[in-house]
Amino acid sequence: MRILIDTQAFIWFVENDNQLPKKIKQELEISENTIIISIASLWEMAIKMSLNKLHLSCTIEEMIDKIYVNGFEILPILPIHIIKLSNLEYIHRDPFDRIIISQSLSEDLQIVSSDGIFDDYEVRRKWNK
């Protein structure tokens, strides 16, 4: 299974935060699954860290290392994602979430997110407690 993990879920995973449901954590640890994180998530973390709006137990460089240590992949932002974004209904205002939604739709990826507003788009969101 190919899964796109949103920013918050990725942070909870690598920080071993109990807010990430145990069942989701287990799915992210299954080696047969391809776990993907958007470059937009790294961009979001870097911006929020520089503004002191996000405090993590490690640097952004270490967060990037954790992507590879966990066998995850980074999804770049491609022209097809921008085209999908340009046609995306303006329901959700967060620009980082909007590009992640666009990537999920463009790449036909199931998305792991606690954000229920994602359901207003036609994404396949996974979040079970």
Sequence and secondary structure as in RCSB ss.txt:
>XXXX:A:sequence
MRILIDTQAFIWFVENDNQLPKKIKQELEISENTIIISIASLWEMAIKMSLNKLHLSCTIEEMIDKIYVNGFEIL
PILPIHIIKLSNLEYIHRDPFDRIIISQSLSEDLQIVSSDGIFDDYEVRRKWNK
>XXXX:A:secstr
 EEEE HHHHHHHHTT TTS HHHHHHHH TTSEEEEEHHHHHHHHHHHHTTS   SS HHHHHHHHHHTT EEE
   HHHHHHHHTS S    HHHHHHHHHHHHHT EEE S GGGGGTT EEE   
